[in-house]
Amino acid sequence: MNNKMVTLLIVAVLGLFALSQSVFFVPESSRAVVLQLGEPQNMVRSPGMHFRIPFIQSVVLLDNRLMMFTIDKHASFTSDIKSFDIDNYVCWRISNPLAFIRTLRTESEATERLRVIVFSQLRAAIGGKTLGEIVGSSRNVIMEDVLRESNKQASGYGVTFVDIRIKRADLPNRQAIFDRMNAERKRMANEYRFGGESVARDIRSKAELDRDTILAEAEREALTIRGQADAQALQTFSRAISQAPEFFMFSKSLEIYRKAFGANSKIILSTDDPLLRYFQ
């Protein structure tokens, strides 16, 4: 084999190698992002055979299908301080491959980042609702809110959440629930009892104050009326004495006789004693 044949063979091998490095295939279920020196350059949407600059450009294939991941069972608390365990699934897809490559790079990293987003939005939504609303007819509304807020937060990553659903919602250990409910009811009972005692003390204090005020006012009025009556009696007595002083003296003497000369009483008086003048 001469040198010319060897050269042609080497050129043919190098040409085949360069051609193999220039051609890439995009499956029906994927889209391709062409990287030039590690930076995203353009996106290939159509399936089939395509070309790239060998050794300078590389190709990353991204799944164009709907993807799904799950969030393991975790405890969540409602607005009425009720705890229950939920696990849910998330359906998503890559909507902007260029933004996806620039931010998340790989599907595994995207799954971890998106799991955090959905988890935080789910906890926030559940924390604003009661247990009855979550297990009742409001669950669809809650999940729609979670889907909308999650898409807002993930808009810069080039992905779109298609569906977020709760797979299962279970109450935790029943004994723990009973103990927590019992403690909550006791706390509420103590609050009501303390509030009732406080109101009772206020009512009792006000009643005692009103009673003391009423009694003091009544006593004042009684003293006023008694003083007025005594003054009126003295005035009447004075007028009576001034009109018939001799009759008054006679009346008072009879009263003295009645009190002094009781049964078996002995009094020694002189005949000219003033007390005996009405016996003369």
trRosetta pair geometry for C-beta under 8 A, 3 or more apart (Angstrom, degrees):
i j d omega theta_ij theta_ji phi_ij phi_ji
1 5 4.8 -111 -170 81 91 134
1 6 6.0 108 135 -55 113 87
2 5 5.4 100 59 9 69 100
2 6 7.3 -130 106 -3 39 92
3 6 5.5 -57 -150 38 36 114
3 7 6.2 38 154 -22 69 104
4 7 5.8 -54 -150 34 31 111
4 8 6.4 30 153 -17 65 106
5 8 5.7 -53 -147 37 33 111
5 9 6.3 35 153 -21 65 106
6 9 5.7 -55 -149 35 30 112
6 10 6.4 29 153 -18 65 104
7 10 5.8 -54 -149 36 32 109
7 11 6.2 31 153 -18 66 106
8 11 5.7 -54 -146 38 31 111
8 12 6.2 32 154 -21 65 106
9 12 5.7 -54 -147 35 30 111
9 13 6.4 29 154 -18 65 104
10 13 5.8 -54 -149 36 32 109
10 14 6.2 28 155 -15 66 108
11 14 5.8 -57 -146 41 30 109
11 15 6.1 32 153 -23 65 108
12 15 5.6 -54 -146 36 30 113
12 16 6.4 29 156 -17 64 104
13 16 5.8 -54 -149 37 30 108
13 17 6.3 29 152 -18 65 107
14 17 5.6 -55 -146 38 32 112
14 18 6.2 33 154 -19 67 106
15 18 5.7 -53 -144 37 31 109
15 19 6.2 32 155 -19 65 106
16 19 5.6 -53 -145 37 31 112
16 20 6.3 32 154 -20 65 104
17 20 5.7 -53 -148 35 31 111
17 21 6.4 23 153 -12 64 108
18 21 5.7 -61 -149 42 32 107
18 22 6.1 29 152 -23 66 111
18 54 5.5 -144 -153 17 67 160
19 22 5.6 -60 -143 36 32 110
19 23 6.3 16 164 -12 68 111
20 23 6.5 -62 -138 39 27 100
21 54 3.5 69 116 -126 117 121
21 55 6.7 28 157 -35 145 72
22 51 5.2 1 158 -153 93 88
22 52 6.0 -168 -156 61 52 55
22 53 7.2 -5 -121 -119 87 17
22 54 5.0 -68 -67 -45 72 100
23 49 6.0 -17 -163 -165 104 104
23 50 7.4 143 -153 77 56 37
23 51 6.0 -35 -95 -100 54 66
23 52 8.0 179 -74 23 10 77
24 32 6.9 137 117 -138 130 158
24 49 7.5 153 82 -151 33 57
24 50 5.7 -27 67 67 81 85
24 51 7.7 147 21 -104 75 19
24 52 6.1 20 1 0 117 117
24 59 4.8 104 -174 16 176 165
25 48 7.0 -87 -145 157 73 22
25 49 5.5 -31 -98 -94 76 62
25 50 7.5 152 -97 19 26 75
26 30 5.8 -140 -169 87 76 97
26 31 6.9 18 -161 -132 126 29
26 32 4.8 -106 -99 -21 114 119
26 44 5.6 -145 -64 117 152 121
26 46 7.0 108 76 99 142 45
26 47 4.9 -141 102 -130 92 50
26 48 6.3 -2 52 40 91 39
26 50 6.3 33 -14 0 109 120
26 61 7.0 172 -126 -116 70 102
27 30 4.6 66 58 18 91 107
27 47 6.1 -35 142 -134 19 114
27 61 7.3 56 20 -158 97 137
28 47 4.7 -13 -90 -83 49 164
29 63 6.5 -16 142 -149 95 72
29 64 5.6 -168 172 48 45 95
29 65 5.3 -11 -166 -38 103 110
30 47 7.6 102 57 -102 70 93
30 61 4.6 6 174 -174 146 101
30 62 6.2 144 -161 72 86 38
30 63 5.9 -56 -105 -105 79 35
30 64 5.4 175 -118 -9 17 97
31 43 6.4 13 162 -178 116 101
31 44 6.5 173 -170 84 70 60
31 45 5.5 -15 -128 -116 112 50
31 61 7.5 151 78 -154 32 58
31 62 5.4 -24 66 64 82 94
31 64 5.0 100 -18 -73 91 109
31 94 7.6 -141 45 93 122 125
31 97 5.4 -131 104 -55 125 150
32 43 7.1 154 87 -162 51 55
32 44 4.0 -4 63 55 101 112
32 50 7.0 -166 61 45 152 147
32 59 5.2 -14 -167 -168 118 108
32 60 6.9 146 -156 74 63 43
32 61 5.5 -32 -98 -98 77 63
32 62 7.4 166 -94 17 25 77
33 40 5.5 -38 175 -131 118 103
33 42 7.7 -179 -152 95 56 34
33 43 5.4 -26 -103 -106 70 74
33 44 7.5 -155 -72 19 24 77
33 59 7.2 148 74 -156 44 57
33 60 4.8 -17 59 60 96 97
33 62 6.5 43 -10 -12 106 117
33 97 4.9 -160 -64 145 115 119
33 98 6.3 158 -128 -86 122 56
33 101 5.1 -158 123 -42 167 150
34 40 7.5 104 76 -155 49 56
34 41 4.9 -51 97 58 95 106
34 42 5.2 6 43 57 114 76
34 43 7.5 -155 12 -82 79 24
34 44 6.7 78 -31 -22 100 105
34 52 5.8 -176 -133 -112 117 118
34 57 5.4 -5 -176 -173 100 122
34 58 7.6 153 -158 80 54 35
34 59 5.7 -27 -103 -100 61 75
35 38 5.7 -1 171 -132 122 14
35 39 6.3 144 -158 63 79 26
35 40 5.8 -46 -99 -88 73 44
35 41 6.6 149 -124 -1 20 91
35 57 6.5 151 80 -158 47 65
35 58 4.8 -18 63 64 104 86
35 59 7.2 -173 18 -81 81 23
35 60 6.3 55 -20 -11 116 104
35 101 7.4 -150 -78 174 108 147
36 39 5.8 -34 66 62 71 84
36 41 4.6 58 -3 -49 109 132
36 53 7.5 40 -115 49 101 121
36 56 6.1 6 -146 146 83 89
36 57 5.0 -32 -93 -98 73 81
37 56 6.7 -32 -49 -170 79 71
38 58 7.9 25 -77 34 43 122
40 43 7.8 11 -176 -62 112 81
40 98 5.0 147 147 -142 149 80
40 101 4.8 124 -71 88 130 136
40 102 6.0 -84 10 -58 134 89
41 57 7.1 -59 18 -125 145 112
43 97 5.1 130 -123 66 127 123
43 98 5.6 -97 -51 -48 118 96
44 50 5.5 -55 -137 -59 154 173
44 59 7.9 -17 20 -140 133 114
52 57 4.2 -131 177 95 111 128
52 58 7.6 118 150 -89 156 10
52 59 6.1 -145 -39 -50 158 108
53 56 4.4 -23 111 57 115 115
53 57 4.5 97 51 4 81 112
54 57 7.5 -50 -70 46 12 80
60 101 6.3 132 68 -109 149 125
62 94 5.3 -58 157 62 130 168
62 97 5.1 178 37 -124 153 111
62 100 6.7 92 -127 94 156 146
62 101 7.7 -111 -58 -60 134 95
62 107 7.6 149 -140 -60 79 104
63 67 6.3 93 97 -61 136 118
63 94 7.0 124 72 8 65 121
63 107 6.9 36 16 -85 114 145
64 93 7.5 33 -178 -166 39 114
64 94 7.2 -84 -109 57 43 103
65 93 7.1 -129 119 -118 26 110
66 91 5.7 1 179 -172 111 106
66 92 7.6 146 -159 74 67 21
66 93 5.3 -63 -107 -67 53 112
66 162 6.2 -41 -135 17 112 161
67 91 7.3 153 82 -155 39 56
67 92 5.8 -33 69 71 88 72
67 93 6.2 137 15 -92 83 56
67 107 7.2 -134 -143 -155 168 123
68 89 5.9 8 -173 178 110 110
68 90 6.6 160 -151 83 62 49
68 91 5.0 -25 -95 -99 89 66
68 92 7.5 143 -91 21 39 67
69 89 7.3 176 94 -154 31 69
69 90 5.6 -12 62 58 75 99
69 92 7.8 -21 15 22 93 110
69 111 5.0 130 -66 -148 160 108
69 114 7.3 119 44 86 135 117
69 115 6.4 -78 113 -76 136 103
70 87 6.6 23 177 171 107 103
70 88 7.1 175 -153 96 69 37
70 89 4.8 -38 -101 -101 77 76
70 90 7.4 171 -94 15 27 75
70 167 7.4 -1 -138 -20 111 144
71 74 7.1 -55 148 3 100 118
71 87 6.3 -171 89 -154 67 64
71 88 5.3 6 47 58 107 79
71 89 7.5 -166 14 -86 73 28
71 90 7.0 62 -23 -17 100 109
71 115 5.9 152 -94 -152 94 94
71 118 6.5 -143 -50 100 140 119
71 119 5.8 166 -139 -82 143 94
71 122 7.6 175 73 21 166 159
72 87 6.0 -45 -175 -120 25 111
73 85 5.0 26 -177 173 106 111
73 86 6.8 174 -138 88 65 22
73 87 4.2 -54 -75 -57 64 108
73 168 7.6 -35 -98 78 104 108
73 170 7.7 -10 -144 35 128 114
74 85 6.8 169 82 -146 17 74
74 86 6.9 -31 59 61 66 68
74 87 7.4 112 7 -85 67 66
74 119 7.6 34 41 -144 159 110
75 83 5.6 -2 -169 -169 107 108
75 84 7.4 159 -144 84 64 20
75 85 5.7 -42 -89 -91 58 71
75 172 6.8 12 -111 -63 109 129
76 83 7.2 159 79 -146 36 60
76 84 6.5 -26 60 65 83 67
76 85 7.6 133 14 -112 77 24
76 86 5.7 -13 9 17 126 115
76 122 7.4 -84 -103 133 146 95
76 123 6.0 -150 -126 -118 104 71
76 126 4.7 9 163 110 136 155
76 127 7.5 -117 -177 -58 94 72
77 81 6.5 -11 -172 -135 110 41
77 82 7.0 150 -154 71 60 37
77 83 5.3 -28 -96 -91 74 74
77 126 7.5 123 70 122 34 106
77 127 6.3 37 84 -107 78 81
78 81 7.1 -73 72 2 72 12
78 82 4.5 -1 36 52 117 90
78 83 7.9 -148 7 -69 79 29
78 84 7.7 29 -26 13 106 102
78 126 6.2 -85 -95 164 65 81
78 127 6.9 -177 -138 -121 25 31
78 129 6.0 -68 -147 91 97 62
78 130 5.5 77 162 -148 131 28
78 131 4.8 -145 1 -56 166 69
78 134 6.4 -122 -100 -13 124 135
79 127 6.3 94 -68 165 69 46
79 128 5.7 31 -62 -160 121 21
79 129 6.0 168 -2 67 111 11
79 130 5.6 -65 56 -72 98 58
80 130 4.7 39 -7 -128 120 90
80 131 6.2 -88 56 -2 116 90
81 184 6.9 163 99 -109 132 138
82 130 7.4 64 19 -168 126 63
82 131 4.1 -32 75 -50 155 130
83 171 8.0 96 97 -149 65 65
83 172 5.9 -11 114 4 108 126
83 177 7.8 -145 61 -99 93 83
83 180 7.5 -1 20 106 114 175
84 131 6.9 112 -15 -127 130 109
84 134 7.9 177 49 98 139 145
84 169 5.6 39 138 180 130 90
84 170 6.4 175 -173 87 91 34
84 171 5.1 -56 -116 -98 94 49
84 172 6.7 -153 -120 -18 39 77
85 169 7.2 160 84 -155 48 46
85 170 4.8 -18 64 65 100 88
85 171 7.5 102 18 -167 83 3
85 172 5.8 107 -25 -72 104 78
86 122 7.8 -143 95 162 138 131
86 126 7.7 -157 10 -92 152 156
86 166 5.4 -52 -165 -145 120 112
86 167 7.9 135 -178 49 73 68
86 168 6.8 174 -145 89 53 53
86 169 4.8 -9 -98 -103 90 76
86 170 7.7 171 -78 22 43 63
87 166 7.6 115 79 -160 35 66
87 167 5.2 -34 96 53 83 114
87 168 5.6 13 46 50 91 91
88 118 7.7 -139 93 150 125 125
88 122 6.8 -170 28 -118 153 155
88 164 6.6 37 156 180 130 77
88 165 6.0 -175 -157 96 95 42
88 166 4.6 -57 -94 -107 105 45
88 167 5.5 176 -109 -3 36 81
89 164 7.8 -170 93 -144 47 46
89 165 6.0 -4 56 60 82 88
89 167 5.7 75 -13 -54 94 112
90 114 6.8 -175 122 139 153 115
90 115 7.5 -167 23 -98 148 61
90 118 5.3 -90 -85 -87 144 169
90 161 6.5 -60 -169 -138 102 104
90 163 7.5 173 -154 90 41 57
90 164 5.2 0 -112 -108 78 80
91 161 7.3 104 81 -168 56 62
91 162 4.4 -60 109 67 102 107
91 163 4.3 25 40 48 118 91
91 164 7.6 -142 28 -64 69 45
92 114 6.3 -79 -9 -169 170 160
92 159 5.5 24 172 173 122 114
92 160 6.5 168 -155 86 77 43
92 161 5.0 -43 -97 -106 96 51
92 162 6.0 180 -97 5 32 85
93 159 7.0 170 89 -155 32 75
93 160 5.9 -14 61 59 78 90
93 162 6.2 49 -1 -36 97 120
94 97 5.7 59 150 -84 125 68
94 100 5.1 -11 -145 -64 111 162
94 158 6.3 14 -160 133 78 96
94 159 5.7 -50 -108 -103 48 75
95 158 6.1 -160 65 177 71 57
95 159 6.2 126 13 -141 89 19
95 160 4.2 65 -35 -15 133 111
96 99 4.1 28 111 27 121 113
96 100 6.1 159 90 -22 64 87
96 158 3.5 -112 73 -137 90 91
96 159 7.8 -98 36 -42 77 33
97 100 5.3 -57 -143 37 33 118
97 101 6.3 32 160 -19 69 103
97 158 6.6 164 -55 168 8 139
98 101 6.0 -54 -149 34 29 107
98 102 6.5 24 154 -15 63 109
98 158 6.9 -171 67 -109 50 147
99 102 5.7 -57 -145 40 33 110
99 103 6.0 7 165 0 68 116
99 156 6.8 -141 -177 176 127 46
99 157 6.6 130 136 154 104 18
99 158 3.1 163 83 -62 99 113
100 103 6.5 -75 -142 48 22 93
100 104 5.5 -43 -168 44 65 109
100 110 7.0 -4 -157 -89 100 138
100 157 6.5 51 -106 157 61 67
100 158 3.6 -116 -47 89 71 133
100 159 6.3 92 -98 -53 106 82
101 104 7.7 -59 -90 59 13 68
101 105 6.2 55 -155 -108 49 42
101 158 7.8 -14 8 48 55 164
102 158 7.7 111 40 -21 90 136
103 156 6.6 138 -89 132 158 83
103 157 4.9 -132 99 -126 147 63
103 158 6.6 164 31 9 121 104
104 109 5.3 172 -176 100 78 104
104 110 4.1 56 171 -80 147 87
104 113 6.2 -128 -116 31 108 146
104 157 5.5 55 -35 -163 118 104
104 158 7.4 -132 14 49 112 104
104 159 7.5 26 -5 -30 154 122
105 109 5.7 30 61 46 94 145
106 109 4.7 90 61 12 88 101
106 110 6.8 -147 98 -7 45 89
107 110 5.3 -53 -144 37 35 116
107 111 6.3 42 155 -27 66 100
108 111 5.7 -47 -150 27 31 113
108 112 6.9 27 153 -14 61 102
109 112 5.9 -55 -153 36 36 109
109 113 6.3 30 153 -14 68 109
110 113 5.8 -60 -145 42 32 107
110 114 5.8 25 160 -14 69 113
110 157 7.0 136 -131 168 96 129
110 159 6.5 134 -165 -59 125 148
111 114 6.0 -59 -140 42 25 106
111 115 6.1 33 158 -28 63 107
112 115 5.7 -51 -146 29 28 115
112 116 6.9 29 155 -19 60 102
113 116 6.0 -55 -159 31 33 111
113 117 6.8 32 148 -18 65 105
113 157 7.0 173 115 -118 138 153
114 117 5.4 -50 -149 34 40 114
114 118 6.3 33 157 -14 71 105
114 154 6.3 37 -113 -109 87 143
114 157 7.7 -163 -74 100 92 163
114 159 6.6 -69 -86 100 130 158
114 161 7.6 159 -161 -79 119 101
115 118 6.1 -57 -145 41 29 105
115 119 6.0 31 156 -23 64 112
116 119 5.8 -57 -143 37 27 113
116 120 6.4 24 160 -17 64 107
117 120 6.3 -61 -152 36 25 105
117 121 6.4 16 157 -11 63 111
117 150 5.5 110 137 -144 107 86
117 153 5.2 176 -150 102 118 130
117 154 5.5 82 164 -59 173 105
118 121 5.9 -61 -146 42 31 108
118 122 5.9 32 157 -22 67 110
118 146 7.1 62 -152 169 74 111
118 150 5.3 25 -94 -119 68 140
118 161 7.4 141 -85 -110 110 143
118 164 6.0 -170 -143 -125 120 133
119 122 5.8 -57 -145 36 26 111
119 123 6.4 25 157 -17 63 106
120 123 5.9 -54 -147 36 30 109
120 124 6.4 28 155 -18 64 108
121 124 5.7 -55 -147 38 32 111
121 125 6.2 29 157 -18 66 107
121 146 4.9 128 131 -147 111 78
121 149 4.9 167 -138 96 127 117
121 150 4.9 -122 20 -67 165 86
121 153 7.1 -154 -59 10 124 143
122 125 5.9 -56 -145 37 30 108
122 126 6.2 23 159 -13 66 110
122 146 5.4 39 -86 -132 64 139
122 164 7.6 -142 -77 164 108 132
123 126 6.0 -59 -143 42 28 106
123 127 6.0 31 158 -24 64 111
124 127 5.8 -57 -145 34 27 114
124 128 6.9 17 159 -13 60 108
124 149 7.9 -96 76 117 132 162
125 128 6.3 -68 -159 36 30 104
125 129 6.9 7 155 -5 65 115
125 142 5.2 128 157 -167 124 91
125 145 5.5 148 -119 95 128 118
125 146 5.0 -82 -13 -70 157 94
125 149 7.7 179 -60 31 112 143
126 129 6.1 -74 -149 43 36 102
126 134 6.2 42 -134 -102 86 137
126 142 7.2 69 -79 -173 59 139
129 133 4.3 -117 -176 84 109 129
129 134 5.4 127 111 -56 127 88
129 138 6.6 -173 -149 116 138 138
129 142 6.2 -52 -26 -96 160 129
130 133 4.8 97 56 6 77 101
130 134 7.2 -145 95 -7 41 88
131 134 5.7 -57 -148 35 34 110
131 135 6.3 10 163 1 70 109
132 135 6.5 -65 -139 49 26 93
132 136 5.5 19 164 -18 64 125
133 136 5.8 -65 -132 44 22 109
133 138 4.1 -23 -174 50 83 146
133 139 7.9 155 146 -57 59 57
133 142 7.5 119 137 -51 100 126
134 138 6.9 -52 -74 81 25 101
134 139 6.0 68 -173 -91 44 85
134 142 6.6 8 -116 -15 69 167
134 169 7.1 177 137 -146 113 164
135 139 7.0 29 -120 -60 12 119
135 169 6.4 -148 -94 94 90 146
136 139 6.9 169 74 -23 37 89
137 140 7.5 -35 175 19 56 100
138 141 5.1 -55 -163 42 65 116
138 142 5.9 70 139 -28 83 101
139 142 5.6 -55 -150 35 34 114
139 143 6.3 28 156 -16 68 106
139 166 6.9 -90 -168 30 120 130
140 143 5.9 -57 -146 39 31 107
140 144 6.3 35 154 -21 65 105
141 144 5.7 -53 -149 35 31 113
141 145 6.6 33 152 -19 63 103
142 145 5.8 -56 -155 35 32 111
142 146 6.5 31 149 -18 66 105
143 146 5.4 -48 -145 36 38 114
143 147 6.3 42 153 -22 66 102
143 164 5.7 -168 -166 91 93 86
143 165 6.1 27 -146 -104 150 50
143 166 6.9 -125 -83 -10 121 89
144 147 5.6 -50 -146 35 32 113
144 148 6.3 31 155 -18 64 106
145 148 5.8 -56 -146 37 30 110
145 149 6.2 20 160 -10 66 110
146 149 6.2 -61 -142 43 27 103
146 150 5.9 28 159 -21 65 112
146 164 5.4 -110 108 94 115 144
147 150 5.9 -57 -143 37 25 111
147 151 6.4 25 159 -18 62 107
147 161 5.7 -156 -150 111 76 124
147 163 7.1 -32 -108 -133 132 28
147 164 4.9 -174 -80 23 84 111
148 151 6.0 -58 -151 35 28 109
148 152 6.7 30 151 -20 62 104
149 152 5.5 -49 -151 32 36 116
149 153 6.5 30 154 -15 66 106
150 153 5.9 -59 -148 39 32 106
150 154 6.0 8 160 0 68 115
150 161 5.0 25 106 -4 120 160
150 164 6.5 100 20 -41 156 152
151 154 6.1 -67 -134 51 28 96
151 155 6.4 60 158 -66 63 84
151 160 6.3 23 -128 -146 106 65
151 161 5.2 -123 -71 35 84 101
152 155 6.0 -25 -156 -23 28 116
154 157 5.0 -52 -171 30 76 121
154 159 5.5 -52 155 71 122 99
154 160 7.8 167 102 -97 117 27
154 161 6.7 99 49 -27 143 101
161 164 6.0 1 173 -42 129 105
166 169 5.8 16 160 -48 134 102
171 174 7.1 62 116 -86 120 67
171 177 6.0 9 170 -71 118 149
172 176 5.8 -44 115 73 112 130
172 177 6.4 155 72 -54 81 96
173 176 4.1 74 79 10 104 111
173 177 6.8 -173 94 -12 52 83
174 177 5.3 -52 -149 35 36 114
174 178 6.2 37 153 -20 68 102
175 178 5.6 -50 -147 35 34 112
175 179 6.3 33 153 -18 65 105
176 179 5.7 -53 -145 38 31 111
176 180 6.2 29 155 -17 65 108
177 180 5.8 -59 -147 40 28 108
177 181 6.1 25 156 -16 66 109
178 181 5.8 -57 -143 40 28 108
178 182 6.0 30 156 -21 65 108
179 182 5.6 -54 -145 37 28 113
179 183 6.3 28 155 -17 63 106
180 183 5.7 -53 -146 37 31 110
180 184 6.2 32 153 -20 64 106
181 184 5.5 -54 -146 37 32 113
181 185 6.2 31 155 -18 66 104
182 185 5.8 -53 -146 37 30 108
182 186 6.3 30 154 -18 63 106
183 186 5.7 -53 -147 37 31 112
183 187 6.3 34 153 -22 64 104
184 187 5.6 -53 -149 34 31 113
184 188 6.4 29 153 -16 65 105
185 188 5.6 -54 -147 39 34 110
185 189 6.1 36 152 -21 67 105
186 189 5.5 -52 -144 37 32 112
186 190 6.3 33 155 -20 65 104
187 190 5.8 -53 -149 35 30 111
187 191 6.5 30 151 -19 63 105
188 191 5.6 -53 -150 35 33 113
188 192 6.3 31 153 -16 67 104
189 192 5.7 -54 -147 39 32 109
189 193 6.0 32 153 -20 66 109
190 193 5.5 -53 -141 39 30 112
190 194 6.1 30 158 -18 65 107
191 194 5.9 -54 -144 38 27 108
191 195 6.2 27 155 -17 63 109
192 195 5.6 -57 -146 40 29 111
192 196 6.1 30 155 -20 65 106
193 196 5.7 -53 -146 36 29 110
193 197 6.3 28 156 -17 64 105
194 197 5.8 -53 -146 38 31 110
194 198 6.3 33 153 -21 64 106
195 198 5.6 -55 -148 36 31 113
195 199 6.4 28 155 -15 65 105
196 199 5.8 -55 -146 39 32 108
196 200 6.1 33 154 -21 66 107
197 200 5.5 -53 -144 37 32 113
197 201 6.3 34 155 -21 65 102
198 201 5.8 -51 -149 33 30 110
198 202 6.5 29 152 -17 62 105
199 202 5.6 -55 -151 37 34 112
199 203 6.3 32 153 -18 68 105
200 203 5.7 -54 -145 39 32 109
200 204 6.0 31 155 -19 66 109
201 204 5.7 -55 -141 40 29 110
201 205 6.1 30 158 -19 65 107
202 205 5.9 -55 -145 37 27 109
202 206 6.3 25 157 -16 63 108
203 206 5.8 -58 -148 39 29 109
203 207 6.2 29 154 -20 66 107
204 207 5.7 -54 -145 36 30 110
204 208 6.3 28 156 -17 65 105
205 208 5.8 -54 -146 37 30 109
205 209 6.3 30 153 -19 64 107
206 209 5.6 -54 -147 38 31 112
206 210 6.2 32 153 -18 66 105
207 210 5.7 -54 -146 38 31 110
207 211 6.2 34 152 -22 65 105
208 211 5.5 -50 -145 35 32 113
208 212 6.3 31 156 -17 65 104
209 212 5.9 -53 -146 38 30 108
209 213 6.2 30 154 -20 64 108
210 213 5.6 -56 -146 38 31 112
210 214 6.2 30 156 -19 66 107
211 214 5.8 -57 -147 37 29 109
211 215 6.2 24 157 -15 65 108
212 215 5.8 -55 -143 40 30 108
212 216 6.1 29 158 -19 65 108
213 216 5.9 -56 -146 38 27 109
213 217 6.2 26 155 -17 63 108
214 217 5.8 -57 -147 39 29 110
214 218 6.2 28 154 -19 65 107
215 218 5.6 -54 -144 38 31 111
215 219 6.1 32 156 -20 65 105
216 219 5.7 -52 -146 37 30 111
216 220 6.3 32 153 -20 63 105
217 220 5.7 -53 -148 35 31 112
217 221 6.3 28 154 -15 65 106
218 221 5.7 -56 -146 40 31 108
218 222 6.1 34 153 -22 67 106
219 222 5.5 -52 -143 36 31 112
219 223 6.3 31 156 -18 65 104
220 223 5.9 -54 -149 36 29 109
220 224 6.3 30 152 -20 63 107
221 224 5.5 -54 -148 36 33 113
221 225 6.2 30 155 -16 68 106
222 225 5.8 -55 -144 40 30 107
222 226 5.9 29 156 -19 66 109
223 226 5.6 -54 -140 40 29 111
223 227 6.1 30 158 -19 64 107
224 227 5.9 -56 -149 37 26 109
224 228 6.3 25 154 -17 63 107
225 228 5.7 -55 -147 38 31 110
225 229 6.2 31 153 -20 66 106
226 229 5.6 -53 -145 37 31 111
226 230 6.2 31 155 -19 65 105
227 230 5.7 -52 -144 37 31 109
227 231 6.2 31 156 -18 64 106
228 231 5.7 -55 -148 38 30 111
228 232 6.2 29 153 -18 65 107
229 232 5.6 -55 -145 39 31 110
229 233 6.2 33 153 -21 66 105
230 233 5.6 -52 -146 36 31 112
230 234 6.3 32 155 -19 65 104
231 234 5.8 -53 -148 36 31 111
231 235 6.4 32 152 -20 64 105
232 235 5.6 -52 -149 36 32 113
232 236 6.3 32 152 -18 65 105
233 236 5.7 -54 -147 38 32 110
233 237 6.0 31 153 -19 67 108
234 237 5.6 -54 -142 39 31 112
234 238 6.1 33 156 -22 65 105
235 238 5.8 -53 -146 35 29 111
235 239 6.4 27 155 -18 63 105
236 239 5.8 -56 -150 36 30 110
236 240 6.4 30 152 -20 65 106
237 240 5.7 -54 -147 35 31 111
237 241 6.3 30 155 -18 66 105
238 241 5.8 -54 -147 36 31 109
238 242 6.3 28 156 -17 65 107
239 242 5.8 -56 -145 38 30 109
239 243 6.3 25 156 -17 65 110
240 243 6.0 -62 -149 38 29 107
240 244 6.8 -39 174 40 66 92
240 248 6.9 125 126 -81 92 116
241 244 7.5 -97 -143 65 22 54
241 245 5.7 48 177 -100 70 71
241 248 4.9 27 -119 -63 75 166
242 245 7.1 9 -119 -57 20 94
244 247 3.9 -4 148 30 119 119
244 248 6.2 138 103 -25 76 85
245 248 5.4 -53 -151 33 36 116
245 249 6.5 35 153 -20 67 101
246 249 5.7 -50 -150 34 35 110
246 250 6.4 35 150 -19 65 105
247 250 5.5 -53 -147 37 35 113
247 251 6.2 37 153 -21 67 105
248 251 5.7 -54 -147 36 30 111
248 252 6.3 26 156 -15 66 106
249 252 5.9 -55 -145 39 30 107
249 253 6.2 33 153 -22 65 106
250 253 5.7 -55 -148 35 30 112
250 254 6.5 32 153 -19 64 103
250 278 6.4 122 -128 -101 82 143
251 254 5.8 -52 -151 34 31 111
251 255 6.6 32 150 -19 63 105
252 255 5.5 -53 -152 35 36 114
252 256 6.4 37 149 -20 66 102
253 256 5.5 -52 -149 36 35 111
253 257 6.3 39 150 -22 67 102
253 275 7.1 163 -140 -153 101 61
253 278 5.5 127 122 2 152 142
254 257 5.5 -49 -145 34 34 113
254 258 6.3 36 154 -22 65 104
254 278 8.0 -73 -61 100 74 163
255 258 5.7 -51 -148 33 31 112
255 259 6.6 20 156 -9 63 108
256 259 6.0 -64 -149 43 31 103
256 260 5.6 15 161 -11 71 118
256 275 7.1 -106 115 -144 141 106
257 260 6.1 -63 -130 45 24 100
257 261 5.4 -14 -176 17 68 116
258 261 7.3 -47 -102 51 13 83
259 262 7.3 -24 179 -48 28 100
260 265 6.8 173 155 141 54 156
260 267 6.4 22 162 -54 111 153
261 265 5.7 -162 -142 68 37 131
261 267 7.2 -85 -88 7 77 128
262 265 4.7 92 54 -28 71 127
269 273 4.3 -70 178 6 112 157
269 275 6.3 -97 -141 62 156 119
269 276 5.9 155 116 -35 141 126
270 273 5.0 129 60 -42 73 92
271 276 6.9 -99 -158 88 38 148
272 276 7.9 178 174 60 4 113
273 276 5.0 73 71 9 91 104
274 277 5.6 -19 -160 -24 48 117
276 279 4.8 -52 -171 37 77 117
276 280 6.8 93 133 -40 81 89
277 280 5.7 -40 -160 8 43 118
